[in-house]
Amino acid sequence: MTKKRAYRSKVRILADMMRAIQIEGEEGAGPTKILYSANLSHDRLIQYIEELVEKELIEDIGTESSTKVYVLTEKGREFLREFAKVERFSEAFGIDV
């Protein structure tokens, strides 16, 4: 019998990406780090990064070698704080977010 793979909501995926960036701190995280940490395909990664940048939750700080490096904005940090509250609340009732 195979174990059913849990579905991740879009919000959960975005939060996973942002947590991957948060873990790296002020240096930020590159696309590859985010891709592996959030367990995404490259196409999905690009789509979601564009959305996070557009919503001003993350920003590209780049580097001297013009590599993309992303950091959380204050708005992004606030999103993660509030999302953690929602996770705790939903878990108390046995509901997956």
BAKEBA-951131 format. One record per residue (C-alpha): x, y, z; residue in one letter. Coordinates in steps of 0.1 Angstrom, whole numbers, padded with zeros to 4 digits, always signed. Example, Ala and Ser with C-alpha at 12.3 -4.5 7.8 and 13.67 -1.06 7.14 Angstrom:
! residues 2
+0123-0045+0078A+0137-0011+0071S
***
This chain:
! residues 97
+0000+0000+0000M+0014+0034-0010T+0013+0063+0014K-0008+0092+0000K+0013+0123-0006R-0001+0153+0013A-0013+0182-0009Y+0003+0215-0002R-0018+0247-0007S-0003+0276-0026K-0001+0295+0006V+0019+0267+0023R+0043+0266-0007I+0048+0304-0006L+0054+0301+0032A+0079+0273+0026D+0098+0294+0001M+0098+0324+0024M+0111+0302+0053R+0139+0290+0031A+0149+0326+0025I+0145+0335+0062Q+0168+0307+0073I+0196+0322+0052E+0193+0355+0071G+0206+0388+0057E+0227+0371+0031E+0196+0359+0014G+0190+0327-0006A+0195+0320-0043G+0170+0302-0065P+0186+0268-0061T+0185+0269-0023K+0148+0279-0024I+0140+0253-0050L+0155+0224-0029Y+0142+0237+0005S+0107+0242-0008A+0107+0210-0029N+0095+0227-0062L+0100+0223-0099S+0120+0251-0116H+0089+0264-0135D+0069+0266-0103R+0098+0283-0085L+0101+0310-0111I+0063+0316-0111Q+0061+0319-0073Y+0092+0340-0070I+0077+0365-0094E+0045+0366-0074E+0064+0371-0041L+0084+0399-0056V+0053+0415-0071E+0035+0414-0038K+0067+0429-0021E+0071+0399+0002L+0107+0393-0010I+0132+0413-0030E+0162+0405-0052D+0193+0421-0036I+0215+0405-0063G+0253+0403-0059T+0283+0416-0076E+0283+0386-0100S+0247+0395-0109S+0234+0363-0093T+0198+0365-0080K+0197+0365-0042V+0164+0370-0024Y+0157+0384+0011V+0125+0389+0030L+0110+0423+0032T+0094+0436+0064E+0061+0427+0048K+0074+0392+0042G+0085+0388+0078R+0051+0400+0090E+0034+0375+0067F+0054+0346+0082L+0046+0357+0117R+0009+0358+0110E+0010+0325+0090F+0026+0308+0120A-0004+0320+0141K-0028+0306+0115V-0009+0273+0115E-0011+0270+0153R-0048+0278+0153F-0057+0254+0126S-0036+0226+0142E-0056+0230+0174A-0087+0220+0155F-0070+0193+0134G-0072+0213+0101I-0044+0214+0076D-0036+0248+0061V
***
